[in-house]
Amino acid sequence: MRINKNTIDILLALDDEKLAYIVGTVLREAGIDVSDFGISGNDISALRKRLSELSDEELAETERRINSGRRGGYGNG
C-alpha cells in the first residue's frame, strides 16, 4: 500500500463513517493501534486533523509499518 499526500487527500475526502472504517481496518490488519498516532479511536475530527498534519517522514514510516504488518506480501505496491 502506498501512503503519500495524495492517499491522505483521498481519505480526507471521505465522509466520517467511511474514513473511520477504512483507517481502522487498515491499521488493525497491520497490527497498529490508532492510539499510536495520539488519538482515540472514536475521535474522527482528531483523526482528520492528525492525517492532514503528517509529515513526509511520518507518511513513509506509516507506509513501512503497514506494509511490514501485512501477511502474504499484500500491500507491497
Protein Blocks (a to p, Z undefined) as FASTA:
>chain_A
ZZdfklmmmmmmpcfklmmmmmmmmmmmnopafklnopafklmklmmmmmmmpcfklmmm
mmmmmmmmpghhiaiZZ
